[in-house]
Amino acid sequence: MRNFKLIFCFAFGVVILNACKDSPERSIETEPISFTKEGELSLSKAKTDSVLAKLNIEIADNDYETETGLMYRNSMEDNQGMLFIFPNEAMHSFYMKNTEFPLDLIFIKSDMSVASLQENAEAFNENSLSSKVPVQYVLEVNAGLVEKWTLQIGDKIDFTKE
């Protein structure tokens, strides 16, 4: 009986060790998420009303879209952006978890003026990126565009939904 217990324990240990061996990582194949134009947005200088840029935008205005944002995408064209629309002005924070490319975040007040900027947010970085002041909208665009457009606090946006 004692030998049976030893053999059983040994066999059980071998099974457990084999089950814990490193197995090749499995990857989950997903369909690429493509851009879907849901509106148009323009950015203008506050003092001169001169247009800095015109963009096609996707709109995130529900919980799922707001939480997912541009995650799991590998790029976006320079004439595209994602506009997050919140029900009212409040402090908002974003992070770049599962976002595969760097972004500029443009935080916008309810009067459509730029309230604060977060340039060159690093891909996959999970640090919180705060609006610093209450805002109602956030526009995400490719990193480097805020500098290219010379966008500043106080500049304006205007958008239409399709």
C-alpha positions in Angstrom: 0.0 0.0 0.0 2.8 2.4 0.8 4.5 1.7 -2.5 1.2 2.5 -4.3 1.0 5.9 -2.5 4.6 6.7 -3.5 3.9 5.7 -7.1 0.7 7.6 -7.2 2.3 10.8 -5.7 5.2 10.5 -8.2 2.9 10.0 -11.2 0.7 12.9 -10.0 3.8 15.1 -9.7 4.9 14.2 -13.2 1.5 15.1 -14.6 1.5 18.5 -12.8 5.0 19.3 -14.0 4.1 18.5 -17.6 1.0 20.6 -17.4 3.1 23.6 -16.2 5.6 23.4 -19.0 6.0 26.5 -21.1 3.6 26.2 -24.0 3.9 28.3 -27.1 2.0 31.5 -26.7 -1.3 31.6 -28.4 -2.3 34.8 -30.2 -5.8 35.9 -30.7 -6.5 37.0 -34.2 -8.8 39.9 -34.5 -10.2 41.9 -37.4 -8.5 45.2 -37.8 -10.6 48.2 -36.8 -11.0 50.6 -39.6 -11.8 54.3 -39.5 -15.5 55.2 -39.9 -16.2 58.8 -40.8 -19.0 60.1 -38.5 -18.5 63.8 -39.0 -16.2 66.7 -39.9 -14.2 69.0 -37.6 -12.2 72.2 -38.2 -9.7 73.9 -36.0 -9.3 77.6 -36.2 -7.1 80.3 -34.6 -9.0 82.2 -32.0 -7.8 85.7 -33.0 -8.1 85.5 -36.8 -10.5 82.6 -37.4 -8.0 81.2 -40.0 -8.5 77.5 -40.4 -5.6 75.4 -39.2 -6.9 72.0 -40.2 -10.0 70.1 -41.3 -10.5 66.6 -40.2 -12.8 63.6 -40.7 -13.8 62.4 -37.3 -15.1 59.3 -35.6 -17.3 60.2 -32.6 -17.1 58.5 -29.2 -20.2 59.5 -27.3 -21.2 56.3 -25.3 -19.5 54.4 -22.6 -18.1 51.6 -24.8 -16.7 54.0 -27.4 -15.3 56.3 -24.8 -13.6 53.5 -22.9 -12.2 51.9 -26.1 -11.2 55.0 -28.1 -8.4 54.3 -30.6 -7.2 51.1 -28.8 -6.3 48.1 -30.9 -5.7 50.1 -34.1 -2.2 50.4 -35.6 -2.5 53.8 -37.3 -4.7 56.8 -38.3 -4.4 59.2 -41.2 -3.3 62.8 -40.5 -6.7 64.1 -41.7 -8.5 61.9 -39.2 -9.3 62.1 -35.5 -11.5 60.8 -32.8 -13.8 63.3 -30.9 -15.0 62.2 -27.5 -18.2 63.9 -26.5 -19.2 64.0 -22.8 -22.6 65.0 -21.4 -21.2 68.1 -19.6 -17.9 69.7 -18.6 -15.9 67.8 -16.0 -12.3 66.7 -15.4 -11.3 63.9 -17.7 -8.3 61.7 -17.8 -7.1 59.4 -20.6 -4.4 56.8 -20.9 -2.8 55.0 -23.9 -3.3 51.4 -22.8 -3.6 49.2 -25.9 -3.1 52.3 -28.2 -0.5 51.3 -30.7 0.6 54.7 -31.9 1.4 58.1 -30.3 -1.3 60.7 -30.1 -1.8 64.4 -29.3 -4.8 65.0 -27.1 -6.7 68.3 -27.4 -9.0 69.1 -24.4 -11.9 71.3 -25.3 -14.4 73.3 -23.2 -18.1 73.4 -23.8 -17.7 76.8 -25.7 -15.5 74.9 -28.2 -12.2 76.6 -27.2 -9.1 74.6 -26.6 -8.5 74.3 -22.8 -5.3 72.2 -22.6 -3.1 70.1 -24.7 -1.2 66.8 -24.2 1.3 66.4 -27.0 3.1 63.2 -28.0 1.3 60.8 -25.6 3.4 57.6 -25.8 1.9 54.4 -27.2 0.9 51.8 -24.6 1.7 54.1 -21.7 -0.8 53.7 -18.9 0.0 56.9 -17.1 -3.0 59.2 -16.6 -3.2 62.2 -18.9 -5.4 64.8 -17.3 -7.4 67.6 -18.9 -6.1 69.8 -16.1 -9.4 71.8 -16.3 -13.0 70.8 -16.8 -13.7 70.0 -20.5 -16.6 68.5 -22.5 -14.7 67.3 -25.5 -11.4 65.6 -26.2 -9.9 65.3 -29.7 -7.3 62.7 -30.4 -5.1 63.1 -33.4 -1.7 61.8 -34.6 1.3 62.9 -32.5 3.0 66.0 -33.8 0.0 67.6 -35.4 -0.6 70.1 -32.6 2.9 71.5 -33.2 2.5 71.4 -37.0 -0.8 73.3 -36.8 0.6 75.7 -34.1 -2.5 75.0 -32.1 -2.7 77.0 -28.8 -4.9 77.3 -25.8 -8.0 79.4 -26.7 -8.1 78.3 -30.4 -11.5 77.0 -31.5 -13.1 73.9 -33.0 -16.3 73.4 -34.9 -17.7 70.1 -35.9 -20.7 68.5 -37.6 -22.1 65.0 -37.3 -23.1 63.1 -40.4 
